[in-house]
Amino acid sequence: MKKFVSDHTPAIVVPILILTGSLLFNHYWSDPSKTQALGGYLSFVAAAILIWVTWEYVRINQQTLSLQKAQWEQQNKVVLRFGVRRSHGKAQLWIANIGTADFLISEMRVRVRAEKPIVRNERRVVRAGTRTFLSLPETLWDREHLISTFDVRLRYESQQDSGVSQARGFTLLVGNASQVIKVTRGIDDSALWLVNCPKCRDLAPMVVDELANLDEAAERQKIMESELTVSCPQHHSQWMDSVEQLRNRRATHEHDSAKED
């Protein structure tokens, strides 16, 4: 009821005022002095109604313009998704445009722990509703290791929008002959992430599951280093992994690698 009254206020108020004015005029029409005073009063009311209607018109137009602006910005906003897939024994980056605006991928930045980022300049246009693929550096899987953990950040540009995506982490399971066997999203809990105690320099394994990228891993490492310092030499931390758990996970992954081969 309140919404109906709010949406139809002019259609309700104006007829009521016209009816009221007609009744008052019919009542006082025989007295010229009262009729003149009533005319002045009704003129004031009419002017007030006109001002109010004009203000409502401006307010509605402003709301309409704001809505159109928001729709235009939403239509021209870059909406991208990306991930890593296994393809012919290698890892490949896929990029999907799920928005309505075309955009350009101008840079790909790949980070590996304790190494300099690998930066590649790209010129790949991703049109609305399509997906494209980019090659990842082969150094991520052509070394003699079982696990490769890294994250990727993309720079994008369009006519109305530009920026840098959030970093997303991935973990590769690498088998014999440097073949990628499996791709896992995020920093996988099987990655061997050792943290030095800042006080005595002893090493302790860190739990790295449920981490989205290397930035989150670095933040967790800082917390763990602080807790190791406080608890040294016993070394206790909420994020400290056990050697036995690491051995079990490593044995599981080696078994999976042997099955794939």
GROMACS elastic network, one bead per residue, 0.5 to 0.9 nm:
[ bonds ]
;  ai    aj funct       b0    kb
    1     4     6  0.51246   500
    1     5     6  0.62753   500
    1     6     6  0.85959   500
    2     5     6  0.51888   500
    2     6     6  0.60879   500
    2     7     6  0.85943   500
    3     6     6  0.50307   500
    3     7     6  0.60622   500
    3     8     6  0.85200   500
    4     7     6  0.52023   500
    4     8     6  0.60563   500
    4     9     6  0.82263   500
    5     8     6  0.52189   500
    5     9     6  0.54953   500
    5    12     6  0.79060   500
    6     9     6  0.54361   500
    6    10     6  0.89169   500
    7    10     6  0.83272   500
    8    11     6  0.53518   500
    8    12     6  0.63288   500
    8    13     6  0.87096   500
    9    12     6  0.51630   500
    9    13     6  0.59128   500
    9    14     6  0.83735   500
   10    13     6  0.52442   500
   10    14     6  0.57857   500
   10    15     6  0.84878   500
   10    53     6  0.76516   500
   11    14     6  0.59881   500
   11    15     6  0.68536   500
   11    16     6  0.89947   500
   12    15     6  0.60639   500
   12    16     6  0.65713   500
   13    16     6  0.52036   500
   13    17     6  0.62330   500
   13    18     6  0.87425   500
   14    17     6  0.51694   500
   14    18     6  0.62119   500
   14    19     6  0.86233   500
   14    49     6  0.80602   500
   15    18     6  0.50400   500
   15    19     6  0.60493   500
   15    20     6  0.84606   500
   16    19     6  0.51691   500
   16    20     6  0.60663   500
   16    21     6  0.85515   500
   17    20     6  0.50143   500
   17    21     6  0.60160   500
   17    22     6  0.85438   500
   17    45     6  0.86188   500
   18    21     6  0.51228   500
   18    22     6  0.61644   500
   18    23     6  0.86611   500
   19    22     6  0.51434   500
   19    23     6  0.62440   500
   19    24     6  0.86727   500
   20    23     6  0.52214   500
   20    24     6  0.62259   500
   20    25     6  0.85919   500
   21    24     6  0.51617   500
   21    25     6  0.60509   500
   21    26     6  0.86014   500
   21    38     6  0.85610   500
   21    42     6  0.70303   500
   22    25     6  0.50789   500
   22    26     6  0.61339   500
   22    27     6  0.85462   500
   23    26     6  0.51923   500
   23    27     6  0.62035   500
   23    28     6  0.87931   500
   24    27     6  0.50169   500
   24    28     6  0.61902   500
   24    29     6  0.82335   500
   24    35     6  0.89179   500
   24    38     6  0.78820   500
   25    28     6  0.52863   500
   25    29     6  0.54302   500
   25    35     6  0.68704   500
   25    38     6  0.74275   500
   25    39     6  0.84015   500
   26    29     6  0.54808   500
   26    30     6  0.83299   500
   27    30     6  0.77801   500
   28    31     6  0.56396   500
   28    32     6  0.79361   500
   28    34     6  0.62408   500
   28    35     6  0.57486   500
   28    38     6  0.82010   500
   29    32     6  0.67532   500
   29    34     6  0.77534   500
   29    35     6  0.56144   500
   30    34     6  0.85477   500
   30    35     6  0.77093   500
   31    34     6  0.54612   500
   31    35     6  0.60160   500
   31    36     6  0.86877   500
   32    36     6  0.60934   500
   32    37     6  0.86436   500
   33    36     6  0.52435   500
   33    37     6  0.63872   500
   33    38     6  0.86002   500
   34    37     6  0.50938   500
   34    38     6  0.59742   500
   34    39     6  0.84877   500
   35    39     6  0.60644   500
   35    40     6  0.86876   500
   36    39     6  0.50168   500
   36    40     6  0.63506   500
   36    41     6  0.86698   500
   37    40     6  0.51824   500
   37    41     6  0.62490   500
   37    42     6  0.86563   500
   38    41     6  0.50276   500
   38    42     6  0.60990   500
   38    43     6  0.85167   500
   39    42     6  0.51003   500
   39    43     6  0.60652   500
   39    44     6  0.86184   500
   40    43     6  0.50332   500
   40    44     6  0.62966   500
   40    45     6  0.86908   500
   41    44     6  0.51237   500
   41    45     6  0.62968   500
   41    46     6  0.86605   500
   42    46     6  0.60166   500
   42    47     6  0.85258   500
   43    46     6  0.50127   500
   43    47     6  0.61675   500
   43    48     6  0.85688   500
   44    47     6  0.51405   500
   44    48     6  0.61758   500
   44    49     6  0.86234   500
   45    48     6  0.50432   500
   45    49     6  0.61394   500
   45    50     6  0.85990   500
   46    49     6  0.50465   500
   46    50     6  0.61546   500
   46    51     6  0.86605   500
   47    50     6  0.50235   500
   47    51     6  0.62215   500
   47    52     6  0.85741   500
   48    51     6  0.51320   500
   48    52     6  0.61399   500
   48    53     6  0.86135   500
   49    52     6  0.50082   500
   49    53     6  0.60456   500
   49    54     6  0.84888   500
   50    53     6  0.51412   500
   50    54     6  0.60958   500
   50    55     6  0.85692   500
   51    54     6  0.51067   500
   51    55     6  0.61595   500
   51    56     6  0.86491   500
   52    55     6  0.50766   500
   52    56     6  0.61932   500
   52    57     6  0.85841   500
   53    56     6  0.50466   500
   53    57     6  0.61136   500
   53    58     6  0.86745   500
   54    57     6  0.50198   500
   54    58     6  0.62722   500
   54    59     6  0.86101   500
   55    58     6  0.51419   500
   55    59     6  0.60994   500
   55    60     6  0.85969   500
   56    59     6  0.50041   500
   56    60     6  0.60542   500
   56    61     6  0.84608   500
   57    60     6  0.52650   500
   57    61     6  0.61484   500
   57    62     6  0.86246   500
   58    61     6  0.50700   500
   58    62     6  0.61447   500
   58    63     6  0.86754   500
   59    62     6  0.51010   500
   59    63     6  0.62874   500
   59    64     6  0.86374   500
   60    63     6  0.50644   500
   60    64     6  0.61238   500
   60    65     6  0.85899   500
   61    65     6  0.60887   500
   61    66     6  0.85084   500
   62    65     6  0.50801   500
   62    66     6  0.60763   500
   62    67     6  0.85260   500
   63    66     6  0.50503   500
   63    67     6  0.61038   500
   63    68     6  0.85759   500
   64    67     6  0.50826   500
   64    68     6  0.61312   500
   64    69     6  0.85391   500
   65    68     6  0.50336   500
   65    69     6  0.60351   500
   65    70     6  0.85483   500
   66    69     6  0.50616   500
   66    70     6  0.61522   500
   66    71     6  0.85997   500
   67    70     6  0.51139   500
   67    71     6  0.61693   500
   67    72     6  0.85669   500
   68    71     6  0.50612   500
   68    72     6  0.60600   500
   68    73     6  0.85741   500
   69    72     6  0.50448   500
   69    73     6  0.61239   500
   69    74     6  0.85187   500
   70    73     6  0.51433   500
   70    74     6  0.60895   500
   70    75     6  0.85870   500
   71    74     6  0.50483   500
   71    75     6  0.61113   500
   71    76     6  0.86588   500
   72    75     6  0.51309   500
   72    76     6  0.62842   500
   72    77     6  0.85742   500
   73    76     6  0.51926   500
   73    77     6  0.59448   500
   73   160     6  0.82893   500
   74    77     6  0.51389   500
   74    78     6  0.85753   500
   74    99     6  0.88333   500
   74   100     6  0.87499   500
   75    78     6  0.84760   500
   75    99     6  0.74206   500
   75   100     6  0.58367   500
   75   101     6  0.67098   500
   76    99     6  0.80673   500
   76   100     6  0.66863   500
   76   101     6  0.52250   500
   76   102     6  0.84999   500
   76   158     6  0.84551   500
   76   159     6  0.82127   500
   76   160     6  0.62677   500
   76   161     6  0.71865   500
   77    99     6  0.71560   500
   77   100     6  0.77184   500
   77   101     6  0.66009   500
   77   158     6  0.86471   500
   77   160     6  0.72981   500
   77   161     6  0.61127   500
   77   162     6  0.88455   500
   78    97     6  0.78125   500
   78    98     6  0.84497   500
   78    99     6  0.62061   500
   78   100     6  0.78120   500
   78   101     6  0.62153   500
   78   102     6  0.75889   500
   78   103     6  0.68294   500
   78   156     6  0.82159   500
   78   157     6  0.82252   500
   78   158     6  0.74204   500
   78   160     6  0.86083   500
   78   161     6  0.63917   500
   78   162     6  0.76097   500
   79    96     6  0.85167   500
   79    97     6  0.60750   500
   79    98     6  0.57106   500
   79   100     6  0.80745   500
   79   101     6  0.80980   500
   80    95     6  0.68995   500
   80    96     6  0.56161   500
   80    98     6  0.60093   500
   80    99     6  0.71465   500
   80   165     6  0.84859   500
   81    94     6  0.83238   500
   81    95     6  0.58124   500
   81    96     6  0.51534   500
   81    97     6  0.66498   500
   81    98     6  0.73809   500
   82    93     6  0.70345   500
   82    94     6  0.54280   500
   82    96     6  0.60668   500
   82    97     6  0.88943   500
   82   168     6  0.85853   500
   83    92     6  0.84101   500
   83    93     6  0.57604   500
   83    94     6  0.54792   500
   83    95     6  0.67983   500
   83    96     6  0.89090   500
   83   152     6  0.88080   500
   83   168     6  0.79557   500
   83   170     6  0.82761   500
   83   185     6  0.78157   500
   84    91     6  0.64331   500
   84    92     6  0.54778   500
   84    94     6  0.60242   500
   84    95     6  0.89155   500
   84   136     6  0.89813   500
   84   170     6  0.73261   500
   84   183     6  0.69928   500
   84   184     6  0.83685   500
   84   185     6  0.78476   500
   85    90     6  0.83843   500
   85    91     6  0.56986   500
   85    92     6  0.53531   500
   85    93     6  0.64510   500
   85    94     6  0.72482   500
   85   182     6  0.84203   500
   85   183     6  0.63199   500
   85   184     6  0.88567   500
   86    89     6  0.64323   500
   86    90     6  0.57034   500
   86    92     6  0.62419   500
   86    93     6  0.89723   500
   86   180     6  0.67095   500
   86   181     6  0.73853   500
   86   182     6  0.66925   500
   86   183     6  0.63862   500
   87    90     6  0.52237   500
   87    91     6  0.59447   500
   87    92     6  0.64168   500
   87   180     6  0.83282   500
   88    91     6  0.82195   500
   88   179     6  0.84039   500
   88   180     6  0.83035   500
   89   178     6  0.80253   500
   89   181     6  0.67255   500
   90   136     6  0.85625   500
   90   138     6  0.77596   500
   90   141     6  0.77514   500
   90   178     6  0.85580   500
   90   179     6  0.63587   500
   90   180     6  0.52569   500
   90   181     6  0.83522   500
   91   135     6  0.75452   500
   91   136     6  0.64869   500
   91   137     6  0.87098   500
   91   138     6  0.81362   500
   91   140     6  0.86134   500
   91   141     6  0.82248   500
   91   172     6  0.80344   500
   91   180     6  0.66269   500
   91   182     6  0.89549   500
   91   183     6  0.76972   500
   92   133     6  0.67843   500
   92   134     6  0.61983   500
   92   135     6  0.52799   500
   92   136     6  0.57476   500
   93   132     6  0.84808   500
   93   133     6  0.55482   500
   93   134     6  0.50922   500
   93   135     6  0.62012   500
   93   136     6  0.64465   500
   94   131     6  0.68879   500
   94   132     6  0.57819   500
   94   134     6  0.63757   500
   94   135     6  0.88846   500
   95   126     6  0.78530   500
   95   130     6  0.85926   500
   95   131     6  0.55279   500
   95   132     6  0.53574   500
   95   133     6  0.61405   500
   95   134     6  0.79390   500
   96   126     6  0.73865   500
   96   127     6  0.87981   500
   96   128     6  0.84995   500
   96   129     6  0.73489   500
   96   130     6  0.59764   500
   96   132     6  0.65366   500
   96   133     6  0.88303   500
   97   100     6  0.79182   500
   97   101     6  0.81786   500
   97   102     6  0.75924   500
   97   103     6  0.80859   500
   97   126     6  0.62980   500
   97   127     6  0.65349   500
   97   128     6  0.53405   500
   97   129     6  0.54087   500
   97   130     6  0.56945   500
   97   131     6  0.62667   500
   97   132     6  0.87405   500
   98   101     6  0.88125   500
   98   128     6  0.63706   500
   98   129     6  0.53352   500
   98   130     6  0.75067   500
   98   131     6  0.87926   500
   99   102     6  0.79611   500
   99   127     6  0.89763   500
   99   128     6  0.58479   500
   99   129     6  0.68142   500
  100   127     6  0.82839   500
  100   128     6  0.50788   500
  100   129     6  0.72691   500
  101   127     6  0.71454   500
  101   128     6  0.56379   500
  101   158     6  0.76280   500
  101   159     6  0.86969   500
  101   160     6  0.89090   500
  102   125     6  0.71450   500
  102   126     6  0.58913   500
  102   128     6  0.52173   500
  102   129     6  0.88757   500
  102   157     6  0.89483   500
  102   158     6  0.66417   500
  102   159     6  0.85330   500
  103   124     6  0.84980   500
  103   125     6  0.57913   500
  103   126     6  0.55574   500
  103   127     6  0.65571   500
  103   128     6  0.80971   500
  103   156     6  0.65313   500
  103   157     6  0.55277   500
  103   159     6  0.78503   500
  103   161     6  0.84914   500
  103   162     6  0.85213   500
  104   122     6  0.85807   500
  104   123     6  0.65595   500
  104   124     6  0.55861   500
  104   126     6  0.61279   500
  104   127     6  0.85753   500
  104   155     6  0.84334   500
  104   156     6  0.54591   500
  104   157     6  0.50619   500
  104   158     6  0.61802   500
  105   108     6  0.77178   500
  105   121     6  0.86638   500
  105   122     6  0.61180   500
  105   123     6  0.59177   500
  105   124     6  0.51896   500
  105   125     6  0.62846   500
  105   126     6  0.74502   500
  105   154     6  0.69380   500
  105   155     6  0.59304   500
  105   157     6  0.65593   500
  106   120     6  0.85358   500
  106   121     6  0.58235   500
  106   123     6  0.52182   500
  106   124     6  0.69046   500
  106   125     6  0.87895   500
  106   154     6  0.77267   500
  106   155     6  0.56696   500
  106   156     6  0.57904   500
  106   157     6  0.70710   500
  107   119     6  0.70852   500
  107   120     6  0.57080   500
  107   122     6  0.50865   500
  107   123     6  0.78105   500
  107   153     6  0.83464   500
  107   154     6  0.57686   500
  107   156     6  0.73004   500
  108   118     6  0.81459   500
  108   119     6  0.58694   500
  108   120     6  0.52291   500
  108   121     6  0.65113   500
  108   122     6  0.69175   500
  108   152     6  0.70510   500
  108   153     6  0.60422   500
  108   155     6  0.65457   500
  109   117     6  0.64853   500
  109   118     6  0.57112   500
  109   120     6  0.64366   500
  109   121     6  0.87835   500
  109   151     6  0.82866   500
  109   152     6  0.56838   500
  109   153     6  0.51801   500
  109   154     6  0.63349   500
  109   155     6  0.83272   500
  109   167     6  0.89682   500
  110   117     6  0.55919   500
  110   118     6  0.50550   500
  110   119     6  0.64469   500
  110   120     6  0.84601   500
  110   136     6  0.82745   500
  110   137     6  0.82773   500
  110   150     6  0.68626   500
  110   151     6  0.57853   500
  110   153     6  0.66235   500
  110   154     6  0.89124   500
  111   114     6  0.87424   500
  111   115     6  0.72582   500
  111   116     6  0.69911   500
  111   118     6  0.63406   500
  111   119     6  0.87119   500
  111   149     6  0.88713   500
  111   150     6  0.54955   500
  111   151     6  0.53808   500
  111   152     6  0.64981   500
  111   153     6  0.84718   500
  111   214     6  0.79147   500
  112   115     6  0.55867   500
  112   116     6  0.73116   500
  112   117     6  0.66919   500
  112   118     6  0.84128   500
  112   140     6  0.82358   500
  112   148     6  0.83828   500
  112   149     6  0.66116   500
  112   151     6  0.69040   500
  112   214     6  0.80727   500
  113   116     6  0.83101   500
  113   117     6  0.89396   500
  113   149     6  0.76218   500
  113   150     6  0.69739   500
  113   214     6  0.72833   500
  115   118     6  0.88198   500
  118   137     6  0.79826   500
  124   132     6  0.82257   500
  124   134     6  0.87242   500
  125   132     6  0.84944   500
  126   129     6  0.84500   500
  126   130     6  0.65248   500
  126   131     6  0.66690   500
  126   132     6  0.65694   500
  127   130     6  0.56435   500
  127   131     6  0.78300   500
  128   131     6  0.86045   500
  135   138     6  0.84430   500
  136   139     6  0.86279   500
  136   140     6  0.78526   500
  137   140     6  0.60306   500
  137   141     6  0.84017   500
  138   141     6  0.57895   500
  138   142     6  0.59594   500
  138   143     6  0.89342   500
  139   142     6  0.52637   500
  139   143     6  0.66296   500
  140   143     6  0.73375   500
  140   148     6  0.62596   500
  140   149     6  0.80675   500
  140   150     6  0.79502   500
  140   172     6  0.82827   500
  141   144     6  0.80995   500
  141   145     6  0.77449   500
  141   146     6  0.85941   500
  141   147     6  0.83435   500
  141   148     6  0.65771   500
  141   172     6  0.75228   500
  141   173     6  0.85106   500
  141   174     6  0.63482   500
  141   178     6  0.58554   500
  141   179     6  0.72076   500
  141   180     6  0.67665   500
  142   145     6  0.82895   500
  142   174     6  0.84508   500
  142   177     6  0.79402   500
  142   179     6  0.77201   500
  143   146     6  0.87497   500
  143   178     6  0.67778   500
  144   174     6  0.87266   500
  144   176     6  0.87737   500
  144   177     6  0.89411   500
  144   178     6  0.73896   500
  145   148     6  0.72380   500
  145   173     6  0.89120   500
  145   174     6  0.69552   500
  145   175     6  0.83189   500
  145   178     6  0.84659   500
  146   172     6  0.81321   500
  146   173     6  0.59096   500
  146   175     6  0.64475   500
  146   176     6  0.88658   500
  146   178     6  0.89502   500
  146   250     6  0.88877   500
  146   253     6  0.82620   500
  146   254     6  0.80219   500
  146   257     6  0.87596   500
  147   171     6  0.68669   500
  147   172     6  0.57261   500
  147   173     6  0.50616   500
  147   174     6  0.60594   500
  147   190     6  0.78093   500
  147   191     6  0.62468   500
  147   192     6  0.81800   500
  148   170     6  0.82872   500
  148   171     6  0.55519   500
  148   173     6  0.66830   500
  148   174     6  0.73752   500
  148   191     6  0.76987   500
  149   169     6  0.73121   500
  149   170     6  0.58766   500
  149   172     6  0.63665   500
  149   186     6  0.84910   500
  149   187     6  0.64652   500
  149   188     6  0.77518   500
  149   191     6  0.71100   500
  149   214     6  0.87987   500
  150   168     6  0.84389   500
  150   169     6  0.56241   500
  150   170     6  0.56107   500
  150   171     6  0.64952   500
  150   172     6  0.85783   500
  150   186     6  0.87038   500
  150   187     6  0.77685   500
  150   213     6  0.76545   500
  150   214     6  0.72055   500
  151   167     6  0.60269   500
  151   168     6  0.51521   500
  151   170     6  0.58431   500
  151   171     6  0.85369   500
  151   186     6  0.81579   500
  151   187     6  0.85511   500
  151   212     6  0.85510   500
  151   213     6  0.57488   500
  151   214     6  0.64850   500
  152   165     6  0.89221   500
  152   166     6  0.83127   500
  152   167     6  0.53061   500
  152   168     6  0.54454   500
  152   169     6  0.64445   500
  152   170     6  0.81320   500
  152   213     6  0.83708   500
  153   164     6  0.69773   500
  153   165     6  0.57205   500
  153   166     6  0.60609   500
  153   168     6  0.67381   500
  154   163     6  0.85472   500
  154   164     6  0.56597   500
  154   165     6  0.53259   500
  154   166     6  0.77768   500
  154   167     6  0.78132   500
  155   162     6  0.76972   500
  155   163     6  0.58701   500
  155   165     6  0.63569   500
  156   161     6  0.83183   500
  156   162     6  0.55472   500
  156   163     6  0.56612   500
  156   164     6  0.61929   500
  156   165     6  0.76924   500
  157   160     6  0.81430   500
  157   161     6  0.61503   500
  157   163     6  0.66340   500
  157   164     6  0.88476   500
  158   161     6  0.51572   500
  158   162     6  0.58617   500
  159   162     6  0.80434   500
  164   167     6  0.88061   500
  165   168     6  0.86954   500
  166   213     6  0.89303   500
  167   212     6  0.78527   500
  167   213     6  0.60192   500
  167   214     6  0.80548   500
  167   215     6  0.82041   500
  168   185     6  0.80194   500
  168   186     6  0.68002   500
  168   212     6  0.58409   500
  168   213     6  0.51604   500
  168   214     6  0.82911   500
  169   184     6  0.88036   500
  169   185     6  0.63255   500
  169   187     6  0.57576   500
  169   188     6  0.89115   500
  169   211     6  0.77923   500
  169   212     6  0.54138   500
  169   214     6  0.67373   500
  170   183     6  0.69763   500
  170   184     6  0.56715   500
  170   187     6  0.58317   500
  170   188     6  0.75146   500
  170   212     6  0.82131   500
  170   213     6  0.77151   500
  171   182     6  0.82821   500
  171   183     6  0.58601   500
  171   184     6  0.50440   500
  171   185     6  0.63835   500
  171   186     6  0.65001   500
  171   187     6  0.59125   500
  171   188     6  0.58741   500
  171   191     6  0.79246   500
  172   180     6  0.65419   500
  172   181     6  0.74133   500
  172   182     6  0.58377   500
  172   184     6  0.63677   500
  172   185     6  0.89318   500
  172   188     6  0.87730   500
  173   179     6  0.85913   500
  173   180     6  0.59810   500
  173   181     6  0.54655   500
  173   182     6  0.50385   500
  173   183     6  0.64587   500
  173   184     6  0.80948   500
  173   253     6  0.77719   500
  173   257     6  0.78408   500
  174   177     6  0.86136   500
  174   178     6  0.60099   500
  174   179     6  0.55955   500
  174   181     6  0.55565   500
  174   182     6  0.73150   500
  174   257     6  0.75376   500
  175   178     6  0.57792   500
  175   179     6  0.52747   500
  175   180     6  0.62906   500
  175   181     6  0.61598   500
  175   254     6  0.83627   500
  175   257     6  0.54879   500
  175   258     6  0.77509   500
  175   260     6  0.80523   500
  175   261     6  0.74092   500
  176   179     6  0.60601   500
  176   180     6  0.87862   500
  176   257     6  0.79157   500
  176   258     6  0.85667   500
  176   261     6  0.72996   500
  180   183     6  0.76251   500
  181   256     6  0.87611   500
  181   257     6  0.70318   500
  181   260     6  0.70097   500
  181   261     6  0.87891   500
  184   187     6  0.78583   500
  184   188     6  0.67038   500
  185   188     6  0.73763   500
  185   212     6  0.79513   500
  186   209     6  0.78809   500
  186   210     6  0.68616   500
  186   211     6  0.58372   500
  186   213     6  0.62936   500
  187   190     6  0.84684   500
  187   191     6  0.72685   500
  187   208     6  0.61976   500
  187   209     6  0.61108   500
  187   210     6  0.68528   500
  187   211     6  0.53040   500
  187   212     6  0.62664   500
  187   213     6  0.64386   500
  187   214     6  0.76828   500
  187   217     6  0.80659   500
  188   191     6  0.58082   500
  188   208     6  0.65539   500
  188   209     6  0.54683   500
  188   210     6  0.74948   500
  188   211     6  0.77780   500
  189   192     6  0.81015   500
  189   207     6  0.63969   500
  189   208     6  0.50823   500
  189   210     6  0.77719   500
  189   211     6  0.88382   500
  189   246     6  0.89313   500
  189   249     6  0.84481   500
  190   193     6  0.88970   500
  190   207     6  0.86839   500
  190   208     6  0.79454   500
  190   209     6  0.80350   500
  190   246     6  0.70125   500
  190   249     6  0.59338   500
  190   250     6  0.68425   500
  190   253     6  0.81728   500
  191   207     6  0.86866   500
  191   208     6  0.72416   500
  191   209     6  0.87799   500
  191   246     6  0.87304   500
  191   250     6  0.88955   500
  192   205     6  0.69368   500
  192   206     6  0.77500   500
  192   207     6  0.87358   500
  192   208     6  0.85655   500
  192   246     6  0.76478   500
  193   204     6  0.84604   500
  193   205     6  0.57175   500
  193   206     6  0.55583   500
  193   207     6  0.76007   500
  193   208     6  0.73332   500
  194   203     6  0.60031   500
  194   204     6  0.54653   500
  194   206     6  0.59899   500
  195   198     6  0.89267   500
  195   201     6  0.87610   500
  195   202     6  0.81309   500
  195   203     6  0.54463   500
  195   204     6  0.52716   500
  195   205     6  0.61137   500
  195   206     6  0.66227   500
  195   221     6  0.69125   500
  195   224     6  0.78132   500
  195   225     6  0.70549   500
  195   240     6  0.89521   500
  196   199     6  0.84679   500
  196   200     6  0.80427   500
  196   201     6  0.50396   500
  196   202     6  0.54783   500
  196   204     6  0.64854   500
  196   205     6  0.89485   500
  196   225     6  0.70698   500
  196   228     6  0.85304   500
  197   200     6  0.57082   500
  197   202     6  0.53101   500
  197   203     6  0.63215   500
  197   204     6  0.74901   500
  197   224     6  0.86156   500
  197   225     6  0.58320   500
  197   226     6  0.83023   500
  197   227     6  0.88705   500
  197   228     6  0.56385   500
  197   229     6  0.60766   500
  197   232     6  0.77472   500
  197   235     6  0.80857   500
  198   201     6  0.55273   500
  198   202     6  0.81470   500
  198   225     6  0.65010   500
  198   226     6  0.80548   500
  198   228     6  0.76753   500
  198   229     6  0.61488   500
  199   202     6  0.82425   500
  199   228     6  0.81128   500
  199   229     6  0.56689   500
  199   230     6  0.88704   500
  199   232     6  0.71798   500
  199   233     6  0.86101   500
  200   229     6  0.82387   500
  200   232     6  0.75358   500
  200   233     6  0.75810   500
  202   233     6  0.88473   500
  204   228     6  0.87448   500
  204   235     6  0.81588   500
  204   240     6  0.66022   500
  204   241     6  0.74526   500
  204   242     6  0.83722   500
  204   243     6  0.87296   500
  205   239     6  0.84444   500
  205   240     6  0.57450   500
  205   241     6  0.51218   500
  205   242     6  0.68508   500
  205   243     6  0.73499   500
  205   246     6  0.82652   500
  206   220     6  0.85760   500
  206   221     6  0.75043   500
  206   224     6  0.77863   500
  206   237     6  0.89670   500
  206   239     6  0.56006   500
  206   241     6  0.51027   500
  206   242     6  0.84431   500
  207   238     6  0.89144   500
  207   239     6  0.53810   500
  207   240     6  0.59217   500
  207   241     6  0.51687   500
  207   242     6  0.87338   500
  208   211     6  0.61004   500
  208   217     6  0.67911   500
  208   220     6  0.83506   500
  208   239     6  0.80959   500
  208   241     6  0.88405   500
  209   212     6  0.87989   500
  211   214     6  0.77122   500
  211   215     6  0.88082   500
  211   216     6  0.60212   500
  211   217     6  0.63399   500
  212   215     6  0.82341   500
  212   216     6  0.66305   500
  212   217     6  0.81553   500
  213   216     6  0.56308   500
  213   217     6  0.65998   500
  213   218     6  0.89645   500
  214   218     6  0.60718   500
  214   219     6  0.86058   500
  215   218     6  0.51056   500
  215   219     6  0.63561   500
  215   220     6  0.87380   500
  216   219     6  0.50988   500
  216   220     6  0.62626   500
  216   221     6  0.85943   500
  217   220     6  0.51126   500
  217   221     6  0.61052   500
  217   222     6  0.87336   500
  218   222     6  0.63266   500
  218   223     6  0.88350   500
  219   222     6  0.52121   500
  219   223     6  0.65551   500
  219   224     6  0.87841   500
  220   223     6  0.51663   500
  220   224     6  0.62086   500
  220   225     6  0.86339   500
  220   239     6  0.76117   500
  221   225     6  0.60235   500
  221   226     6  0.85736   500
  221   239     6  0.83589   500
  222   225     6  0.51222   500
  222   226     6  0.62812   500
  222   227     6  0.87240   500
  223   226     6  0.52143   500
  223   227     6  0.63226   500
  223   228     6  0.86832   500
  223   237     6  0.85387   500
  223   238     6  0.89896   500
  223   239     6  0.83489   500
  224   227     6  0.50550   500
  224   228     6  0.60388   500
  224   229     6  0.85260   500
  224   236     6  0.86978   500
  224   237     6  0.58969   500
  224   238     6  0.73546   500
  224   239     6  0.61728   500
  224   240     6  0.72892   500
  225   228     6  0.50855   500
  225   229     6  0.61499   500
  225   230     6  0.87259   500
  225   237     6  0.84511   500
  226   229     6  0.51908   500
  226   230     6  0.64064   500
  226   231     6  0.87809   500
  226   237     6  0.87490   500
  227   230     6  0.51923   500
  227   231     6  0.61735   500
  227   232     6  0.84065   500
  227   235     6  0.76827   500
  227   236     6  0.66813   500
  227   237     6  0.54507   500
  227   238     6  0.80841   500
  228   231     6  0.51622   500
  228   232     6  0.56816   500
  228   233     6  0.80026   500
  228   234     6  0.82070   500
  228   236     6  0.58959   500
  228   237     6  0.61862   500
  229   232     6  0.52487   500
  229   233     6  0.80950   500
  229   235     6  0.75526   500
  230   233     6  0.86806   500
  230   235     6  0.80362   500
  230   236     6  0.85097   500
  231   234     6  0.57253   500
  231   236     6  0.57201   500
  231   237     6  0.80110   500
  232   236     6  0.77592   500
  233   236     6  0.87973   500
  235   240     6  0.86922   500
  236   239     6  0.86193   500
  236   240     6  0.70461   500
  237   240     6  0.51792   500
  237   241     6  0.87650   500
  238   241     6  0.86700   500
  241   244     6  0.86760   500
  241   245     6  0.71634   500
  241   246     6  0.74864   500
  242   245     6  0.53332   500
  242   246     6  0.64441   500
  242   247     6  0.88239   500
  243   246     6  0.50414   500
  243   247     6  0.61975   500
  243   248     6  0.86678   500
  244   247     6  0.51101   500
  244   248     6  0.62375   500
  244   249     6  0.86817   500
  245   248     6  0.51244   500
  245   249     6  0.62083   500
  245   250     6  0.85457   500
  246   249     6  0.52114   500
  246   250     6  0.60558   500
  246   251     6  0.85580   500
  247   250     6  0.50773   500
  247   251     6  0.60802   500
  247   252     6  0.85648   500
  248   251     6  0.51574   500
  248   252     6  0.62102   500
  248   253     6  0.87314   500
  249   252     6  0.50249   500
  249   253     6  0.62393   500
  249   254     6  0.86060   500
  250   253     6  0.51765   500
  250   254     6  0.61403   500
  250   255     6  0.85590   500
  251   254     6  0.51060   500
  251   255     6  0.61256   500
  251   256     6  0.86598   500
  252   255     6  0.51011   500
  252   256     6  0.62741   500
  252   257     6  0.86525   500
  253   257     6  0.60797   500
  253   258     6  0.85836   500
  254   258     6  0.61897   500
  254   259     6  0.86751   500
  255   258     6  0.51536   500
  255   259     6  0.63113   500
  255   260     6  0.87635   500
  256   259     6  0.51370   500
  256   260     6  0.62810   500
  256   261     6  0.87220   500
  257   260     6  0.51980   500
  257   261     6  0.62961   500
  258   261     6  0.51553   500
